[in-house]
Amino acid sequence: MRTFDVVVIGGGILGVCVSYVASCLGLRVCVLERESDVAQHSSSRNTGVVHRPFYLNPETKRIFAIAAQRSYSPLQEICNAFHLPWCQNGTLEVATKEEQVEKLKQYAIWAKQNGMNEQEFEIVYQSELGKMEEGVKGYGAFYSKKDTNTDFGQITKSIAKISQRLGTTFLFNTQAISISCGVVKTQASELKGFVINVAGGEALRLAQTEGVAHKFAQLHFRGDYWVLHEKIAKSFKRNIYTVPRYSKFPFLDPHIIKRPNGNTEIGPNAFLVRTPYSYKGTLSALFANALGSGSGSVSKRLKLFLNREFLSLVASDWLTSISKRYIAKRVSAFAPALSHKHFVGRGVSGIRHNLIDQNGFVPEAVLIQTENSFHVLNYNSPGATGSAWFAASIVKRLVNTGFLNAKKGVTPPFWKSLIEEDEGWKELRVIFKNLR
């Protein structure tokens, strides 16, 4: 049995950031990744938008809001150091209904509460919206000027290289089967150490093998995007989102994103799928998809399927996945000139892994600690945006509470202030949940 100070399960952006911070503190780290390289799933299959936290309610999404605010500069530092794309295009979040204008004002309040300064944003009213984006209509918009487009997959791989140079062991093609008393069982061996479970779509299953998180179940939703024709794509200068119609469900209304590779994509839907890796397939086995999606308590999942509003949204998003005409109709609410003829091919598809409990969808990330492990569940968008600060805070919390014994480390090649600061990790105390 191989022994490490820390065994990280998951080679996505959060797991790699955890490994980097821990290795800087002199800890012996091992990262287990089921694929042949890091960043093969959500860390590469996302919008690539570095979100500013204007739309995050600081009361219900405190972790995501703090992490997004604190991680912006560290991510920019990485991109500058490795010459990765950092395109500060900005985002317009459009009110497609008159009553949504009040939500724009709420965003301005949240933005300030979450640490944004007033120079970073403005409310654009209807008369000015068309001047900023000729192809966009609405009753107004919230303009977040510093929202940035990047490639989180490249960021993850760059951080992994530095972490490896600092001594981190990466075990690829290695799937974690179970966790018990600080021992991770894989298909071929066992590894011992303090376990940090950041396995994305597999995190709930692994937590439950250790006897925690049984109050939760999980559903998987695939988001599909379409690539816009270059000619029409040029008419959109920024990312274009809309104020969500159904905030209690994880269904994103269609939006337009600018990729660093030059593509402009529109999407997504929220297509219910069976596994964390179901990136293809539409009409096949819809009934099986609906009842078999996810993991955890079947009763909690079935409860949602008695909710008419939820079922209506599921049906609508299935249609969005298979019909260009249908998604074009939905988009016409804010981009009337777009037609299904402008969609030239499929873009990137990604999968969200949403926790549910007896009250429905869980809005916040869930953190669970035992004597030998730390589990991060429900870490969805804007998770990649907040990964730097969140990873540092987890490791610093475990060090400062005696669960990890940091040794004489190295001067961090980057994120020096983030890693060496003493106070940031304490903000997790307010939102930490011990659910053992």
Number of C-alpha atoms within 10 A of each C-alpha: 9 10 15 17 20 27 26 28 28 28 32 28 32 29 27 33 24 28 35 29 27 29 27 26 23 17 23 21 26 26 25 25 24 18 16 12 15 25 25 17 21 25 25 22 19 21 27 20 27 27 24 29 28 26 22 21 18 17 11 14 16 20 23 28 28 22 23 29 20 22 23 21 14 19 23 17 15 18 19 12 12 12 9 18 19 19 17 15 19 23 27 29 23 30 27 19 15 11 10 20 23 10 16 25 15 15 22 22 15 20 25 15 17 24 16 18 11 10 9 15 23 17 20 20 17 17 12 13 22 15 10 14 16 13 19 21 21 22 19 24 29 28 24 26 17 18 23 26 25 23 23 27 21 19 24 24 19 17 19 26 13 19 23 18 12 23 17 24 17 21 17 16 13 19 19 23 15 17 23 16 14 19 20 24 17 16 11 9 11 16 21 21 22 25 28 24 25 27 26 25 28 21 19 27 20 23 24 16 14 17 11 19 22 17 14 22 23 24 24 24 26 24 24 24 26 24 20 24 16 14 8 15 21 13 12 18 18 22 25 23 22 23 21 19 14 13 10 12 16 16 20 19 19 22 21 27 26 26 20 17 10 10 16 24 26 26 26 26 27 26 28 26 26 21 20 21 14 16 18 9 12 16 11 8 11 15 10 11 18 19 16 17 20 27 20 21 15 14 11 18 25 13 13 17 15 10 10 10 12 16 14 11 17 20 13 16 26 17 18 25 23 16 12 16 15 15 24 23 15 14 22 14 17 22 21 14 14 18 17 16 11 18 21 13 11 13 19 17 22 23 26 23 25 24 28 21 18 14 9 16 19 19 20 19 21 19 19 18 18 17 10 18 24 22 21 20 26 24 27 19 16 20 23 30 28 29 27 28 27 26 25 24 25 21 24 27 21 18 15 14 9 10 18 19 13 20 13 9 13 11 12 18 10 17 19 13 10 21 24 16 12 13 11 19 21 15 14 17 9 9 17 15 13 13 13 11
